[in-house]
């Protein structure tokens, strides 16, 4: 699932190209992807003609501020990613009209939601598993919704200081890997970056958050504030489905030390990386560097 760096990468790319654009039409072959309003035709009627006035991220949600007091929320979920380009129908499938990754990368061919913009381009949602969701809100209602109010603080905001981080974790319960992925505790971190952060900090993913020492808390915070911006700079992680709006891969894979490296030697000590299950998710760690 796209995490904070991938979502932020999408947001930054979109800001460069579609701010001020007007939505002229919308199509979907999987109308259940639009959760709010439940009727796709109502959604279509409500969104056509609106201008994109702002784009930002909250947690793993992408929020498009639209004219007329509306906000379009898109959560890419497990395998979704937004693309910007030009497509034409070839039989029953959409095909990019331009050469490059939009046409050539098979991960970019699962188009289930397309918005036509007033500059001739289209904003499309490619989603292999069709788990992504789209909602159209009254902006004032969205601000007060449980959807956003339940989210924890953004880990890269200036206000999220070391002291704020420690206060946040003091209220949490469970193993540190679980806590870092809990969106009500901290927003935006998932499986990939929790593994990478804990490896860099030399903290075992199963260590109970209540037993973390002062030095460990400080180290987790420090490396989190290094790894996440680095991942954004590299355009996110494309080990699986994620692609940038151009259809290109992100390059955080160059920095990936532990996630999905089971059996490979740790780059610090050469011990083989282990993979264990944690409440249905995977945790990757070095048994030597990250002792419990």
C-alpha positions as CSV (number, residue, x, y, z in Angstrom):
1,X,0.0,0.0,0.0
2,X,1.3,3.5,-0.8
3,X,2.6,5.0,2.4
4,X,3.5,8.6,3.4
5,X,6.4,9.0,0.9
6,X,4.4,7.6,-2.0
7,X,1.3,9.7,-1.3
8,X,3.4,12.8,-0.8
9,X,5.2,12.1,-4.1
10,X,1.9,11.9,-5.9
11,X,0.7,15.1,-4.3
12,X,3.8,17.0,-5.2
13,X,3.7,15.8,-8.8
14,X,0.0,16.7,-9.1
15,X,0.6,20.2,-7.7
16,X,3.0,20.9,-10.6
17,X,0.6,19.9,-13.3
18,X,-3.1,20.1,-12.5
19,X,-3.7,23.0,-10.1
20,X,-6.3,25.3,-11.6
21,X,-7.5,22.7,-14.0
22,X,-11.3,22.1,-14.4
23,X,-12.9,18.6,-14.4
24,X,-14.9,18.2,-17.6
25,X,-16.0,14.6,-17.4
26,X,-15.5,11.4,-15.4
27,X,-15.8,7.7,-16.3
28,X,-15.6,4.4,-14.4
29,X,-16.1,0.7,-15.1
30,X,-16.1,0.0,-11.4
31,X,-18.6,2.4,-9.9
32,X,-18.3,0.9,-6.4
33,X,-15.0,2.6,-6.2
34,X,-17.0,5.8,-5.6
35,X,-18.1,5.5,-2.0
36,X,-19.6,8.9,-1.4
37,X,-22.1,9.7,-2.8
38,X,-23.1,6.1,-3.3
39,X,-24.7,6.8,-6.7
40,X,-22.0,7.3,-9.4
41,X,-24.3,9.4,-11.6
42,X,-24.8,11.8,-8.7
43,X,-21.0,11.9,-8.1
44,X,-20.5,12.7,-11.8
45,X,-23.1,15.5,-11.8
46,X,-21.6,17.0,-8.7
47,X,-18.0,17.0,-9.8
48,X,-18.1,18.1,-13.4
49,X,-17.3,21.7,-13.9
50,X,-15.4,22.1,-10.6
51,X,-11.9,23.6,-10.6
52,X,-9.0,22.0,-8.7
53,X,-7.9,24.7,-6.3
54,X,-5.6,22.8,-4.0
55,X,-4.1,19.4,-3.4
56,X,-2.7,18.0,-0.1
57,X,-2.2,14.8,1.9
58,X,-3.7,13.7,5.2
59,X,-2.4,10.4,6.3
60,X,-2.6,8.2,3.2
61,X,-5.5,10.2,1.8
62,X,-5.1,12.6,-1.2
63,X,-7.4,15.6,-0.8
64,X,-8.4,17.7,-3.8
65,X,-9.9,21.0,-2.8
66,X,-12.5,21.8,-5.5
67,X,-14.4,25.0,-6.3
68,X,-17.8,25.4,-4.7
69,X,-16.8,24.1,-1.3
70,X,-16.2,20.5,-2.2
71,X,-13.3,18.2,-1.5
72,X,-12.5,15.0,-3.5
73,X,-10.8,12.4,-1.3
74,X,-8.9,9.5,-2.9
75,X,-7.3,6.7,-0.9
76,X,-5.2,4.5,-3.2
77,X,-5.4,1.6,-0.8
78,X,-3.4,-1.6,-1.6
79,X,-2.6,-1.4,-5.3
80,X,-3.9,2.0,-6.5
81,X,-1.9,4.9,-8.0
82,X,-2.9,8.0,-9.8
83,X,-1.6,8.7,-13.3
84,X,-1.7,11.8,-15.5
85,X,-1.6,11.4,-19.3
86,X,-3.7,10.9,-22.4
87,X,-5.5,7.6,-23.1
88,X,-7.8,6.3,-25.9
89,X,-10.0,3.3,-25.9
90,X,-8.6,0.2,-27.8
91,X,-11.4,-2.4,-27.8
92,X,-12.5,-2.8,-24.2
93,X,-9.2,-1.4,-22.7
94,X,-7.7,2.1,-22.3
95,X,-4.3,2.5,-23.9
96,X,-1.9,5.4,-23.4
97,X,-1.6,7.6,-26.5
98,X,2.0,8.4,-25.6
99,X,5.1,6.1,-25.5
100,X,6.8,5.5,-22.2
101,X,5.9,3.9,-18.9
102,X,2.2,4.7,-19.1
103,X,2.1,2.5,-22.2
104,X,4.8,0.0,-21.4
105,X,4.6,-0.7,-17.7
106,X,1.9,-3.4,-17.1
107,X,1.2,-1.9,-13.6
108,X,-0.3,1.2,-15.3
109,X,-2.9,-0.6,-17.3
110,X,-5.6,-1.2,-14.7
111,X,-7.6,2.0,-15.2
112,X,-11.0,2.0,-13.4
113,X,-11.6,5.7,-12.8
114,X,-10.7,8.6,-15.2
115,X,-11.2,12.3,-14.9
116,X,-11.0,14.5,-18.1
117,X,-9.4,17.8,-17.5
118,X,-9.8,21.1,-19.4
119,X,-6.3,21.0,-20.9
120,X,-6.9,17.7,-22.8
121,X,-5.2,15.4,-20.3
122,X,-6.8,12.8,-18.1
123,X,-6.2,12.0,-14.4
124,X,-6.6,8.2,-14.0
125,X,-6.7,5.8,-11.2
126,X,-5.0,2.5,-11.9
127,X,-5.8,-0.2,-9.4
128,X,-5.1,-3.9,-9.9
129,X,-7.2,-5.1,-6.9
130,X,-9.9,-2.4,-7.1
131,X,-9.7,-1.6,-3.4
132,X,-9.1,2.1,-3.8
133,X,-11.9,4.5,-2.7
134,X,-13.1,7.9,-3.9
135,X,-15.4,10.2,-1.9
136,X,-16.8,13.7,-2.6
137,X,-17.4,15.7,0.5
138,X,-18.6,19.1,1.5
139,X,-15.3,20.5,2.6
140,X,-16.6,21.7,6.0
141,X,-18.0,18.3,6.8
142,X,-14.8,16.5,5.9
143,X,-12.8,18.6,8.3
144,X,-15.1,17.4,11.1
145,X,-15.4,13.8,9.9
146,X,-14.2,10.7,11.8
147,X,-12.3,9.9,8.5
148,X,-9.8,12.6,9.3
149,X,-10.2,13.4,13.0
150,X,-9.2,9.8,13.9
151,X,-5.8,10.2,12.3
152,X,-2.7,10.8,14.3
153,X,-0.2,13.6,13.8
154,X,1.8,13.9,10.5
155,X,5.3,12.8,11.3
156,X,7.1,15.3,9.1
157,X,5.3,18.4,10.3
158,X,7.4,21.0,12.2
159,X,5.0,20.7,15.2
160,X,5.8,17.0,15.5
161,X,8.8,17.5,17.7
162,X,10.7,14.8,19.7
163,X,8.7,15.7,22.8
164,X,5.4,15.4,20.8
165,X,6.6,12.0,19.5
166,X,7.4,10.7,23.0
167,X,4.0,12.0,24.3
168,X,2.3,10.3,21.5
169,X,4.0,6.9,22.1
170,X,3.4,7.1,25.9
171,X,-0.4,7.0,25.1
172,X,0.0,4.0,22.8
173,X,0.1,0.3,23.7
174,X,1.6,-2.7,21.9
175,X,4.7,-3.6,20.0
176,X,6.6,-0.8,18.4
177,X,6.1,-2.1,14.8
178,X,2.3,-2.2,15.4
179,X,2.3,1.3,17.0
180,X,4.2,2.9,14.1
181,X,1.7,1.5,11.6
182,X,-1.4,2.5,13.7
183,X,-2.9,5.4,11.8
184,X,-4.6,6.8,14.9
185,X,-1.2,7.1,16.6
186,X,1.0,8.5,13.7
187,X,-0.4,9.0,10.2
188,X,1.1,7.6,7.0
189,X,3.6,5.0,8.1
190,X,3.0,1.4,7.0
191,X,4.8,-1.9,6.6
192,X,7.8,-0.7,4.5
193,X,8.9,2.3,6.4
194,X,8.2,0.9,9.9
195,X,10.7,-2.0,9.0
196,X,13.2,0.5,7.6
197,X,13.0,2.9,10.5
198,X,13.3,0.2,13.2
199,X,16.3,-1.4,11.4
200,X,18.1,1.9,11.2
201,X,17.3,2.6,14.8
202,X,18.4,-0.9,15.9
203,X,15.1,-1.6,17.6
204,X,13.4,-5.0,17.5
205,X,9.9,-4.7,15.9
206,X,8.4,-6.8,18.8
207,X,9.7,-4.6,21.6
208,X,6.8,-3.3,23.6
209,X,6.5,0.5,23.3
210,X,6.3,0.8,27.1
211,X,9.8,-0.7,27.4
212,X,11.5,1.6,25.0
213,X,14.4,3.5,26.5
214,X,14.9,7.2,26.1
215,X,17.8,6.7,23.7
216,X,15.7,4.3,21.5
217,X,12.8,6.7,21.3
218,X,15.2,9.5,20.3
219,X,16.8,7.3,17.6
220,X,13.5,6.1,16.2
221,X,12.4,9.7,15.9
222,X,15.6,10.9,14.3
223,X,15.8,8.2,11.7
224,X,12.1,8.6,10.9
225,X,12.8,12.2,10.1
226,X,15.6,11.1,7.8
227,X,14.2,8.1,6.0
228,X,10.8,9.5,5.1
229,X,12.1,12.7,3.5
230,X,14.7,10.6,1.7
231,X,12.0,8.3,0.3
232,X,10.1,11.3,-0.9
233,X,13.2,12.7,-2.6
234,X,13.6,9.3,-4.4
235,X,9.9,9.2,-5.5
236,X,8.8,6.4,-3.1
237,X,9.1,2.7,-3.2
238,X,8.0,0.7,-6.3
239,X,8.9,-2.8,-5.2
240,X,5.3,-3.7,-5.8
241,X,2.5,-1.7,-7.6
242,X,3.2,1.9,-6.9
243,X,4.1,4.3,-9.7
244,X,4.4,8.0,-10.0
245,X,1.8,10.0,-12.0
246,X,4.1,9.7,-15.0
247,X,3.9,6.0,-14.7
248,X,7.6,5.8,-13.7
249,X,8.9,3.8,-10.7
250,X,10.1,5.4,-7.5
251,X,13.7,4.8,-6.5
252,X,13.7,4.2,-2.8
253,X,14.6,0.6,-3.6
254,X,18.2,1.9,-3.7
255,X,18.0,2.6,0.0
256,X,15.8,-0.4,1.2
257,X,17.8,-2.2,3.9
258,X,15.4,-4.8,5.3
259,X,11.9,-4.8,3.9
260,X,11.4,-7.9,1.8
261,X,15.0,-8.9,2.2
262,X,14.4,-12.2,4.1
263,X,17.5,-14.4,3.9
264,X,19.7,-11.7,2.5
265,X,22.7,-10.5,4.6
266,X,22.2,-7.5,6.8
267,X,24.2,-4.6,5.3
268,X,25.6,-3.8,8.7
269,X,26.6,-7.1,10.1
270,X,25.9,-9.8,7.4
271,X,23.4,-11.7,9.6
272,X,20.6,-13.1,7.5
273,X,17.4,-10.9,7.6
274,X,14.5,-12.6,9.2
275,X,10.8,-12.3,8.4
276,X,8.1,-13.0,11.1
277,X,4.4,-12.5,11.2
278,X,2.9,-9.9,13.4
279,X,-0.9,-9.8,13.6
280,X,-1.3,-10.8,10.0
281,X,1.5,-8.5,8.7
282,X,5.2,-9.2,8.1
283,X,8.1,-7.7,10.0
284,X,11.6,-7.9,8.6
285,X,14.6,-7.4,11.0
286,X,18.2,-8.3,11.7
287,X,18.4,-10.7,14.7
288,X,21.9,-9.4,15.6
289,X,21.4,-5.6,15.1
290,X,17.8,-5.6,16.5
291,X,17.9,-7.6,19.7
292,X,14.7,-8.0,21.8
